[in-house]
Amino acid sequence: MRPVRSIGEASMKLSPNTLQGIETAIANYPRKQSAVMTLLHLIQEERGFLSDEAIEWVADKLEIQPIKVLELVTFYPHYRREKLGKTHVRLCRTLPCALMGAYRVGDRLEAALNCKMGQSKGDGTLTLEYAECLAACATGPVALVDEDLYENLNLPGSLQTLVDTVRDRSAEGASAL
Ligand code: FES
């Protein structure tokens, strides 16, 4: 676990909308500390991930220990500690998809895209990770590329289509960086 540095409130430059949302969220609770999850969501929505600075800022704002905020961030998988790549691939590994070969698909994706599951490429073009049920269990294994669903990834040609799509999007993402 990375240590949280002590950084002042001034280092977080959040948008007026996010700041407004934060004040509204805090006002909704009898104890401001209860708004911690909402604040983390709002900041992640704006920044894409939760940095050390964000954790320290939330702790200052709510007058709680930074370690308590860090515990929440590291416990719940929907909170991110790293920025997402421009293209985001999520491969379902819940039981029905796992039984249909999701882990084999994951191994092949890692090799074809030169990126480990659970990691982002150093150039910021791609994040590859496992996810839990994507609500398409009858057509597994399935993956989301950004918001587009790819199904039956164990059928001939389907994985190559997915890989080609990801490579195209990653190349576009690289030129946009
Ligand atoms: S188990 Fe994979 S989509 Fe439901």
Residues whose N, C-alpha, C, O or C-beta is under 5 A from the ligand:
A	BS01	FES	C92 T94 L95 P96 C97 C133 L134 A135 A136 C137 G140
